[in-house]
Amino acid sequence: MAVKKGKVTMMDVFKNPRYRGKHVVLAAGKIYTAKTGEGTAAILETLEKTHPGITPEVAYLPKVRSLILWM
């Protein structure tokens, strides 16, 4: 699935099946992925140093047919 030129949005990421089962960080027009929460934390620490004025968007996209329970 092709991503539109210009600003990438979280909706573009949600529509793309390649990000299923991953933690996704969207910042400065780039998409970063991690398999674990610890990997996501490392990405956020790096982004804080390299892009201090940007607020990243963070999401976990579950695999198809996953059940997420909230307590």
C-alpha positions as CSV (number, residue, x, y, z in Angstrom):
1,M,0.0,0.0,0.0
2,A,1.5,3.3,-1.0
3,V,1.6,6.2,1.4
4,K,0.6,9.6,0.2
5,K,3.4,12.1,-0.5
6,G,3.6,14.8,2.1
7,K,2.5,14.4,5.7
8,V,2.1,10.8,6.9
9,T,-0.8,10.4,9.3
10,M,-1.6,7.7,11.9
11,M,-4.6,6.7,9.7
12,D,-2.2,5.8,6.9
13,V,-0.3,3.6,9.3
14,F,-3.5,1.9,10.6
15,K,-4.5,1.1,7.0
16,N,-1.2,-0.6,6.2
17,P,-1.1,-4.3,7.1
18,R,2.7,-4.3,7.4
19,Y,2.6,-2.6,10.8
20,R,0.3,-5.2,12.4
21,G,1.7,-6.7,15.6
22,K,4.1,-3.8,16.1
23,H,4.5,-0.7,18.2
24,V,4.4,2.3,15.9
25,V,5.9,5.8,16.6
26,L,5.1,8.6,14.1
27,A,7.2,11.7,14.5
28,A,8.7,14.3,12.1
29,G,6.9,12.8,9.2
30,K,8.7,9.4,9.7
31,I,7.4,6.0,10.9
32,Y,9.4,4.1,13.4
33,T,8.5,0.6,14.5
34,A,9.4,-1.7,17.4
35,K,8.5,-5.2,18.4
36,T,8.4,-4.5,22.1
37,G,7.5,-1.7,24.5
38,E,11.2,-1.4,25.5
39,G,12.1,-0.9,21.9
40,T,9.5,1.9,21.7
41,A,10.9,3.5,24.8
42,A,14.4,3.5,23.1
43,I,12.9,5.1,20.0
44,L,11.2,7.8,22.1
45,E,14.4,8.6,24.0
46,T,16.3,9.0,20.7
47,L,13.6,11.2,19.3
48,E,13.6,13.4,22.4
49,K,17.3,14.1,21.8
50,T,17.1,14.6,18.0
51,H,13.7,16.4,17.8
52,P,13.1,18.0,21.1
53,G,10.2,20.2,19.9
54,I,8.1,17.4,18.4
55,T,5.4,15.4,20.1
56,P,5.3,11.9,18.7
57,E,2.2,9.8,18.2
58,V,2.5,6.2,19.6
59,A,0.2,3.3,19.0
60,Y,0.2,-0.5,19.1
61,L,-1.4,-2.2,16.2
62,P,-2.6,-5.7,17.2
63,K,-2.4,-8.6,14.8
64,V,-5.6,-9.7,13.1
65,R,-8.0,-11.5,15.3
66,S,-6.2,-10.3,18.5
67,L,-8.2,-9.7,21.6
68,I,-7.2,-6.7,23.8
69,L,-8.5,-6.8,27.4
70,W,-8.7,-3.6,29.5
71,M,-9.0,-3.7,33.2
